[in-house]
């Protein structure tokens, strides 16, 4: 035996021992505490059924079972281990599983049925043994650590569904029964715990498609593969707004109705299922939403914002109702209104109601509860009015002014009319109207609104009225008779507006503009008349001034006139006094002369012929003077004495010549005296 053969034979035990050790080494599988081992069987087993990719026990292929952490002995070269980490679902996550193998999902289904007992997909063999189906699974994995075969189950991690405040979750199921024909949304099912239990949802006949239920703010563990979620804003109705609702599903709306009937218990449309249960109708809804936040399914209800109806002071709202019972026959309505107002047949009030309705004035004005124009108006305030059910016409009950002038703020231009004599006239007019609150519904029934009243009644009426009035008179008369023209227009407006239950407060002509040529002619005529009158007044004024000046002069000279009058009287008295004095003096002289004559005669007789002759001559001279001059001569003699005494100028101011004319001498003296008095008066007047 050769040495080599001996060596080989001697080495066989060692080789066997080495192979044994190597086999033992390969047979030991160590799985750490955070791992699992997946085993692939390569030999010595049954072949897998056709269509399967994961092997059960005794089948060749990747095994469904897994090896837990620890030491495991496997036959080398028959089993091949593969290590994977644990499947960890975090606190804010959810695990969605999809099976790589299993029975096929039945036609019409998208998700595999739920298999019990597989311990959250950790027992793959039991899952396949119990008929687990291939494809997306309904059950989900909550937060935690799982020993799941990653080859059999593909686990996708998704964040939890979080719906913030003021948001809603709209759910669409990817699987379930079909929605019945005629329905828009799937019916509500119980027990699925806000769609977190998908199997219960399907078991309770949950329907495929958009769901009538929604998710409110919160955190949910939902299989987002089974239930698709769309986060949307909740319905927020801000202040001074109202929410108008349109139901997209429900019972059909009756043909004669425009707004659905009101139903209760749906919690302001937040419980859509209840809305359908109580017979809610599809279409515009009667009830509205007031300011606030509402969690409403937008797939079921469409929410539209509208302004609240605000009625200010001095206004009322005439409400036209699109809901309610149809108005009864006219006779029934008359009887009902008469009863409400306490009108007895045969009375004036009853006859008035009959007259108004029989002529059709108030045919469409109905009591509360009937469809049509409501007899009762809404006073000042804020109303959350459904504009689909009620149409509110706001009517001002204070004075409304309508202007026809050149201002940019006014609606109408000045009225253009033609006078009878062919002149174009521009008239600015102001009309003031008022609608009483109790008459507002009838005004709306008659014409519709104040706007229609102004455009289709008042404006044509005023324009026609002034055209007719202007064409019947001349342009100047139209202007001069302005007050009368205004009165006529106002009377016609009052009579016409009464037909529309509107009170005409006044019609005012603000301005009348005639053609400039006519105005110039009229202006010149008036100026000429004014000038003529002015000249006449000036003449009268001058005459008055003359009379006034004369009176003033007389008044100014009144003192002098009185003094002169008194002076004349004094002169007259002085004259009489002088005459009397002269007469007395003459008589005295005569008597004295006679005495002296007698004395002289006696003395002359005694003294001699010379003295006698002188006395006789003197006596004769006096006698002759007395005969020659009379009493005036005596006065002259007195004046001569005054001259001799120095009281009168020696040189006279006037020379009177004559043959012994003593009267001329006296006249000269008196003339001088009167002239002196006038000079004194003139000097006094100048002062």
GICORQUI-V123427 format. One record per run of one state. SS is the DSSP state (a for helix, b for strand, c for the rest). FROM is the first residue (numbers start at 1). TO is the last residue. If there is no record, write none. Layout:
# GICORQUI-V123427
SS & FROM & TO
SS & FROM & TO
This chain:
# GICORQUI-V123427
c & 1 & 2
a & 3 & 27
b & 28 & 31
c & 32 & 34
b & 35 & 41
c & 42 & 45
b & 46 & 46
c & 47 & 54
b & 55 & 55
c & 56 & 58
b & 59 & 59
c & 60 & 60
b & 61 & 67
c & 68 & 69
b & 70 & 73
c & 74 & 78
b & 79 & 85
c & 86 & 86
b & 87 & 89
c & 90 & 92
b & 93 & 99
c & 100 & 102
b & 103 & 103
c & 104 & 111
b & 112 & 112
c & 113 & 123
a & 124 & 129
c & 130 & 132
b & 133 & 133
c & 134 & 134
b & 135 & 141
c & 142 & 143
b & 144 & 146
c & 147 & 152
b & 153 & 159
c & 160 & 160
b & 161 & 163
c & 164 & 166
b & 167 & 173
c & 174 & 176
b & 177 & 177
c & 178 & 185
b & 186 & 186
c & 187 & 197
a & 198 & 203
c & 204 & 206
b & 207 & 207
c & 208 & 208
b & 209 & 215
c & 216 & 217
b & 218 & 220
c & 221 & 226
b & 227 & 233
c & 234 & 234
b & 235 & 237
c & 238 & 240
b & 241 & 247
c & 248 & 250
b & 251 & 251
c & 252 & 271
a & 272 & 277
c & 278 & 280
b & 281 & 281
c & 282 & 282
b & 283 & 284
c & 285 & 288
b & 289 & 289
c & 290 & 291
b & 292 & 294
c & 295 & 300
b & 301 & 307
c & 308 & 308
b & 309 & 311
c & 312 & 314
b & 315 & 321
c & 322 & 324
b & 325 & 325
c & 326 & 329
a & 330 & 341
c & 342 & 347
a & 348 & 358
c & 359 & 364
b & 365 & 366
c & 367 & 369
b & 370 & 370
c & 371 & 371
b & 372 & 374
c & 375 & 377
b & 378 & 378
c & 379 & 380
b & 381 & 383
c & 384 & 389
b & 390 & 396
c & 397 & 399
b & 400 & 404
c & 405 & 411
b & 412 & 412
c & 413 & 414
b & 415 & 418
c & 419 & 423
b & 424 & 434
c & 435 & 436
a & 437 & 447
c & 448 & 449
a & 450 & 471
c & 472 & 474
a & 475 & 480
c & 481 & 481
a & 482 & 500
c & 501 & 502
b & 503 & 513
c & 514 & 515
a & 516 & 556
c & 557 & 557
a & 558 & 607
c & 608 & 608
a & 609 & 645
c & 646 & 661
a & 662 & 686
c & 687 & 687
